[in-house]
C-alpha cells in the first residue's frame, strides 16, 4: 500500500468515525433539547470557535510545509500557539458578559467561561497533530480523534440528560479535549516539544497571520447566520437555521474528510519534488466534485425525509433551508482545496484577501436578508457562494497557473452525472411524494436508486472516477480471495 493511500485510509477512519459520532450525538440531542436551547449553544459556540481558528496561528500548516524543520522551530511554534491561545482564552473570559448582554442571554456568558478552558489545553495537542500529519501518520491521529469523539459524545449526552442543558455540551467539549491530550502524551510523535520557546517567531508570525486569518474567515462565514440571527431574530430561529445548515455541513464533511487532511502534505510533497501543483490540484478537485455534486443535488430534493427521519417533526422548518443551502454547497465544493494550493505555492496573502472578500459579501448579504426570513438568508448565502467560486477560481489560476477553461472543461462529465442523479431524485418524489411517505422508506429508496444511477453515469461519461471504483473493487476482491473470505 502506498504512503498516500495508507494516509487516506487512516485519515478516513479517523475523520468518518468522529463525524459519525458527532452526527449521532446531534440526532440524540435534537430529540432531547429544544431548538431554543440548541440556538443558545450555537451562538456561544460560534463565538468560541472563531477564537479557536486564531489560536493555532497557522502552526499546523507551517510545520507541515516547512522544508528544514528542527527542534528550535517546533518549540517556537509551540510558543506562538501558547501565547496566542492563552491570550484569546483570557479575552473570552473578559468579553463573555458583553457578548451575553449583546444577545440578551446570560447563559451565553457561562458557556463561554466554560469553553475558555479549552484554550489552555489546546496548544499542547495542535503541535503534535501537525507533526503526525507532516509524516502522514494518520493512524495515531485516528486513535486520538476517535477516543476524543467517543468521550465528547457520551459525556455531552449524559450531562444533558442529567439536566445541564446547553452547559452539558460545553462540559462534553472539555472532556473530549482532555482525552485527546492524554492520547497525544502517550503516542507523541518524534520531536514533540512540551516547553515553548518565544524566540525566532518572526517568519512564523507573518505566515500564521495570513493562514489563521483565512481559517477565521472561513469559520466566521459559517457562523455568520447564527451570530446575526441570534441578534436580529430569536434563539429558536438560530436553532432551526443551524440545523438546516448543519446537515449540509455534515454531508460535506463526510465527502471530504477522508482526503482533506492529506491534501496539504501531498501538495507540499508535489511542490517540493518540482512536479505540477496545477495537475495535482485539478485531479483532486475533479474527483471530489463527481462525488459531492450529485450528493448535494439529491439532498436539495430529499431534505424533507432526511430531516424528518433524523431529527423529528419539530425541525420541519429547517427543510427549505437545507434545500437552498445544497446549492451553496455545490458552489463552494469546487475549490474546497484552494487554501492548501495557495499555502503550498506561497500565496498566503492571496488566501487572506480572497477569504476577506467572501466574508464581506456573506456578512452583508445575511444582514440585509435577516428581516425577510430564514429562506431569504439561505439564498443570500448562495449568492456569497457565487462570489467564493469566482474569486477562488482567479486565485488558483494566479497561484498554480491552472487555466479557467481547462478547469471548467474537466467538470462537464460531473455536471452530466449530477443532473442525472437530480432527475432521478425528482422522479422518486413524483412517484412517492416524500411528505406523504415514511421518511425512512424514502431514504432507503433514494439510496437503492442513486448508487446504480451514479455508477452508470460515470461509466457512460467515461469519468476518471470509474477507474477509481474499478481499482477499489479489484483490490477488495483480491483481498477476499487472499484471506479465503
C-alpha positions in Angstrom: 0.0 0.0 0.0 1.5 3.4 -1.0 2.0 6.1 1.6 -0.7 8.3 0.2 -3.3 5.5 0.1 -2.4 4.4 3.7 -2.6 8.0 4.8 -6.0 8.4 3.2 -7.3 5.2 4.7 -6.4 6.1 8.3 -7.5 9.7 7.7 -10.8 8.4 6.5 -11.2 6.1 9.6 -10.4 9.0 11.9 -12.5 11.7 10.3 -15.5 9.5 9.5 -15.6 7.9 12.9 -15.6 11.4 14.5 -18.2 12.8 12.2 -20.5 9.8 12.6 -20.2 10.0 16.3 -20.9 13.7 16.3 -23.8 13.3 14.0 -25.3 10.6 16.2 -24.9 13.0 19.1 -26.7 15.7 17.1 -29.5 13.3 16.4 -29.9 12.4 20.0 -29.6 16.0 21.2 -32.2 17.2 18.7 -34.7 14.9 20.4 -33.8 15.8 24.0 -33.2 19.5 23.6 -35.4 22.3 22.2 -34.5 24.5 19.2 -34.1 27.4 21.6 -31.6 25.5 23.8 -29.6 24.5 20.8 -29.7 28.0 19.5 -28.2 29.4 22.7 -25.3 27.0 22.5 -24.9 27.7 18.7 -24.3 31.4 19.4 -21.9 30.8 22.3 -20.1 28.0 20.4 -19.8 30.2 17.3 -18.0 32.9 19.3 -15.7 30.4 20.8 -14.9 28.7 17.5 -14.0 32.0 15.9 -11.3 32.4 18.6 -10.3 28.8 18.1 -9.4 29.4 14.5 -7.0 32.1 15.6 -5.3 30.3 18.4 -3.2 28.0 16.3 -1.8 30.9 14.2 -1.2 28.7 11.2 1.2 26.5 13.2 -0.2 23.2 11.8 0.2 24.4 8.1 3.7 25.8 8.9 5.0 22.7 10.4 3.7 20.6 7.5 5.1 22.9 4.8 8.5 23.8 6.3 11.3 22.1 4.5 14.0 22.2 7.2 12.2 21.5 10.5 14.2 21.4 13.7 13.6 21.4 17.4 14.1 25.2 17.6 11.3 25.8 15.1 9.0 23.3 16.8 9.4 24.9 20.2 8.9 28.4 18.6 5.7 27.1 17.0 4.5 25.8 20.4 5.5 29.1 22.0 3.4 31.1 19.5 0.4 28.8 19.9 0.6 29.1 23.7 0.9 32.9 23.7 -2.0 33.4 21.3 -4.3 30.7 22.7 -3.9 31.7 26.3 -4.4 35.4 25.4 -7.6 34.5 23.5 -8.9 32.5 26.4 -8.4 35.4 28.7 -10.1 37.8 26.2 -13.1 35.4 26.1 -13.4 35.4 29.9 -13.4 39.2 29.9 -15.7 39.6 26.9 -18.2 36.9 27.9 -20.5 39.3 29.9 -20.5 41.8 27.0 -21.4 39.1 24.5 -24.2 37.9 26.8 -25.6 41.4 27.1 -25.4 41.8 23.3 -27.6 38.8 22.8 -29.6 39.4 26.0 -28.9 35.8 27.1 -27.0 35.3 30.4 -26.3 31.6 29.6 -24.0 32.7 26.8 -21.6 34.2 29.4 -21.5 31.0 31.4 -21.0 28.8 28.3 -18.1 31.0 27.1 -16.4 30.8 30.6 -16.6 27.0 30.5 -15.2 26.8 26.9 -12.3 29.2 27.8 -10.7 26.2 29.5 -10.1 24.6 26.1 -7.7 27.5 25.2 -5.4 26.4 28.0 -5.2 22.8 26.8 -5.4 23.3 23.0 -1.8 24.3 22.2 -0.4 21.0 23.5 -2.5 19.0 21.1 -2.2 21.1 17.9 1.6 20.8 17.5 1.9 17.0 17.9 -1.0 16.7 15.4 0.9 18.8 12.9 4.0 16.5 13.3 1.8 13.5 12.7 0.3 15.0 9.6 3.7 16.1 8.3 4.8 12.4 8.4 1.4 11.3 7.1 1.0 9.3 10.4 -2.8 9.4 10.4 -3.0 6.2 12.4 -2.1 7.9 15.6 -4.4 10.8 14.8 -7.2 8.4 14.2 -6.8 7.0 17.7 -6.7 10.5 19.2 -9.8 11.8 17.3 -11.8 8.6 17.8 -11.3 8.3 21.5 -11.8 12.1 22.0 -15.0 11.8 19.9 -16.4 9.0 22.0 -15.9 10.8 25.3 -17.2 14.0 23.9 -20.4 12.4 22.6 -21.0 10.2 25.6 -20.3 12.9 28.2 -22.4 15.6 26.3 -25.4 13.3 26.2 -25.1 12.3 29.8 -24.7 15.9 31.0 -27.8 16.9 29.1 -29.8 14.0 30.4 -28.7 15.0 33.9 -30.3 18.4 33.4 -27.3 20.6 32.5 -28.9 21.5 29.1 -26.6 23.6 26.9 -23.9 23.6 29.7 -23.6 19.9 29.2 -22.3 20.4 25.6 -19.6 22.7 26.9 -18.6 20.2 29.6 -18.5 17.5 26.9 -16.1 19.6 24.8 -13.7 19.8 27.7 -13.9 16.1 28.5 -13.2 15.2 24.8 -10.2 17.6 24.6 -8.7 16.2 27.8 -8.9 12.7 26.4 -7.2 13.9 23.2 -4.3 15.4 25.2 -3.9 12.1 27.1 -3.6 10.2 23.8 -1.1 12.7 22.5 1.1 12.3 25.6 1.1 8.6 25.2 1.6 8.4 21.4 3.6 11.6 21.0 5.5 11.9 17.7 9.2 12.3 17.5 10.3 15.9 18.0 7.3 16.8 20.2 8.1 19.8 22.4 6.4 20.5 25.7 8.4 23.6 26.7 7.6 26.5 24.5 10.2 29.0 23.1 9.3 32.6 22.4 12.3 33.4 20.2 12.6 33.0 16.4 8.9 33.7 15.7 9.2 36.5 13.1 8.6 34.4 9.9 6.2 32.2 11.8 4.0 35.1 12.9 3.8 36.5 9.4 2.9 33.1 7.9 0.4 32.5 10.8 -1.4 35.8 10.4 -2.3 35.0 6.8 -3.3 31.4 7.3 -5.1 31.7 10.6 -6.9 34.8 9.3 -8.2 32.7 6.4 -9.3 30.0 8.8 -11.0 32.6 10.9 -12.8 34.0 7.8 -14.0 30.5 6.8 -15.2 29.8 10.3 -16.8 33.2 10.6 -18.5 32.8 7.3 -20.2 29.6 8.6 -21.1 31.2 11.9 -22.5 34.4 10.4 -26.1 33.2 10.3 -26.0 32.1 14.0 -24.5 35.3 15.1 -26.7 37.6 13.0 -30.0 35.7 13.6 -29.2 35.5 17.3 -29.1 39.3 17.4 -31.9 40.1 14.9 -34.2 37.1 15.4 -34.8 34.5 18.2 -32.8 31.7 19.6 -35.4 29.3 18.1 -34.6 30.7 14.7 -30.9 30.2 15.3 -31.6 26.6 16.2 -33.7 26.0 13.1 -31.2 27.6 10.7 -28.2 25.9 12.3 -29.9 22.5 11.9 -30.6 23.1 8.2 -27.0 24.3 7.7 -25.7 21.6 10.0 -27.0 18.7 7.8 -25.3 20.3 4.8 -22.0 20.7 6.6 -22.2 17.1 7.9 -22.7 15.7 4.4 -19.8 18.0 3.2 -17.5 16.7 5.9 -18.4 13.1 5.1 -17.4 13.7 1.5 -14.1 15.5 2.0 -13.0 14.3 5.5 -11.0 11.3 4.2 -8.8 13.3 1.8 -8.8 16.9 3.2 -6.1 16.3 5.9 -3.9 14.5 3.3 -4.2 17.2 0.6 -1.8 19.8 2.1 1.0 17.2 2.8 0.5 15.7 -0.6 0.6 19.0 -2.5 3.6 20.1 -0.4 5.4 16.9 -1.5 4.4 17.5 -5.1 5.7 21.1 -4.9 9.0 20.1 -3.3 9.6 17.5 -5.9 9.2 20.1 -8.7 6.0 18.5 -10.2 2.9 20.4 -11.3 0.7 21.5 -8.4 -1.9 22.6 -11.0 -2.2 19.0 -12.3 -2.4 17.5 -8.8 -5.0 20.1 -7.8 -7.2 19.6 -10.8 -7.2 15.8 -10.4 -8.1 16.1 -6.7 -10.9 18.6 -7.5 -12.2 16.6 -10.4 -12.6 13.5 -8.3 -14.1 15.4 -5.4 -16.9 17.1 -7.4 -18.1 13.9 -9.0 -18.9 12.7 -5.5 -20.1 15.9 -3.9 -22.2 17.5 -6.7 -24.6 14.5 -7.2 -25.0 14.1 -3.4 -25.9 17.7 -2.8 -28.2 17.7 -5.8 -30.1 14.8 -4.2 -30.1 16.4 -0.8 -31.7 19.5 -2.3 -34.7 17.3 -3.3 -34.7 14.9 -0.4 -34.1 17.3 2.6 -37.6 16.6 4.0 -37.2 12.9 4.6 -33.6 13.4 5.8 -34.5 16.0 8.5 -37.8 14.4 9.5 -36.2 10.9 9.9 -33.1 12.1 11.7 -34.3 15.0 13.9 -38.1 14.7 14.2 -41.0 16.9 13.2 -40.0 19.8 15.5 -37.3 20.6 12.9 -39.5 20.8 9.8 -38.9 24.5 9.3 -35.2 23.6 8.6 -36.2 21.7 5.4 -36.3 24.6 2.9 -33.1 26.0 4.5 -31.3 22.7 3.8 -32.7 22.5 0.3 -31.4 26.0 -0.6 -28.1 25.6 1.0 -27.4 22.5 -1.0 -26.8 24.8 -4.0 -24.3 26.8 -1.9 -22.5 23.5 -1.1 -22.2 22.7 -4.8 -20.6 26.1 -5.5 -18.1 26.1 -2.7 -17.1 22.4 -3.2 -15.4 23.4 -6.4 -12.4 25.0 -4.6 -12.6 23.2 -1.3 -8.8 22.6 -1.6 -7.9 26.1 -2.7 -6.4 27.1 0.6 -4.0 24.2 0.5 -2.9 25.0 -3.0 -2.3 28.7 -2.1 -0.3 27.8 1.0 1.9 25.3 -0.9 2.7 27.8 -3.7 3.4 30.6 -1.2 0.4 32.8 -1.9 -0.8 33.2 1.7 -1.6 36.8 1.2 -3.9 36.0 -1.7 -5.5 33.4 0.5 -6.1 36.1 3.1 -7.7 38.7 0.7 -9.9 36.2 -1.1 -11.3 34.9 2.2 -11.9 38.5 3.4 -13.8 39.4 0.2 -16.1 36.4 0.5 -16.6 37.1 4.2 -17.7 40.7 3.5 -20.2 39.6 0.8 -21.7 37.0 3.1 -22.0 39.2 6.2 -23.6 42.0 4.2 -26.0 39.6 2.5 -27.1 37.9 5.7 -27.6 41.3 7.5 -29.7 42.6 4.6 -31.7 39.3 4.3 -32.3 38.8 8.0 -35.6 40.7 8.3 -37.1 38.7 5.5 -36.9 35.2 7.0 -34.7 32.1 7.1 -35.1 31.2 3.4 -34.0 34.6 2.2 -31.0 34.3 4.4 -30.2 31.0 2.8 -30.4 32.5 -0.7 -28.1 35.3 0.4 -25.5 32.6 1.4 -25.9 31.0 -2.1 -25.0 34.5 -3.5 -21.9 34.5 -1.4 -21.1 31.1 -2.8 -21.0 32.5 -6.3 -18.5 35.1 -5.2 -16.5 32.4 -3.5 -16.4 30.4 -6.7 -15.3 33.4 -8.8 -12.6 34.8 -6.5 -11.1 31.4 -5.8 -11.0 30.4 -9.4 -9.0 33.5 -10.1 -6.7 32.9 -7.0 -6.0 29.3 -8.1 -5.2 30.4 -11.6 -2.8 33.0 -10.4 -1.0 30.7 -7.9 -0.8 27.5 -9.8 -1.3 28.5 -13.5 -4.4 26.3 -13.8 -6.5 27.9 -16.6 -10.2 28.5 -16.2 -11.0 26.9 -19.5 -9.1 23.7 -18.6 -10.8 23.5 -15.1 -14.3 24.2 -16.5 -13.9 21.5 -19.2 -12.9 18.9 -16.6 -16.3 19.5 -14.8 -18.5 18.8 -17.8 -18.9 15.0 -17.1 -19.6 15.8 -13.4 -22.4 18.2 -14.4 -24.0 15.5 -16.6 -23.8 13.0 -13.7 -25.2 15.5 -11.3 -28.2 16.3 -13.5 -28.9 12.6 -14.0 -29.0 12.0 -10.2 -31.1 15.1 -9.6 -33.7 14.0 -12.2 -33.9 10.5 -10.7 -34.5 12.0 -7.2 -37.2 14.3 -8.6 -38.9 11.3 -10.3 -38.9 9.4 -7.0 -40.5 12.4 -5.3 -43.2 12.4 -8.0 -43.9 8.7 -7.8 -43.9 8.6 -3.9 -44.2 12.1 -2.5 -41.7 12.5 0.3 -44.1 14.4 2.5 -46.6 11.6 2.3 -44.2 8.7 2.7 -42.5 7.3 5.7 -39.1 9.2 5.7 -37.0 6.1 6.3 -38.7 4.3 3.4 -38.0 7.4 1.2 -34.3 7.4 2.2 -34.0 3.7 1.5 -35.5 4.0 -2.0 -33.2 7.0 -2.7 -30.1 5.1 -1.7 -31.1 2.0 -3.7 -31.8 4.1 -6.8 -28.9 6.6 -6.6 -26.0 4.2 -6.4 -26.7 2.5 -9.8 -27.6 5.8 -11.3 -24.3 7.3 -10.3 -22.3 4.2 -11.4 -24.0 4.1 -14.8 -23.5 7.8 -15.3 -19.8 7.8 -14.5 -19.4 4.8 -16.9 -21.3 6.5 -19.7 -19.4 9.8 -19.3 -16.1 7.9 -19.1 -15.3 9.8 -15.9 -12.0 9.1 -14.2 -13.9 8.1 -11.1 -14.9 4.9 -12.9 -11.3 3.7 -12.9 -11.0 4.5 -9.2 -14.2 2.5 -8.5 -12.9 -0.5 -10.5 -9.5 -0.3 -8.9 -11.0 -0.3 -5.4 -13.3 -3.2 -6.4 -10.4 -5.3 -7.7 -8.3 -4.6 -4.6 -11.2 -5.7 -2.3 -11.8 -8.8 -4.4 -8.1 -9.8 -4.3 -8.1 -9.3 -0.5 -11.1 -11.6 -0.1 -9.5 -14.2 -2.3 -6.2 -14.0 -0.4 -8.0 -14.4 3.0 -10.4 -17.0 1.8 -13.4 -15.0 2.8 
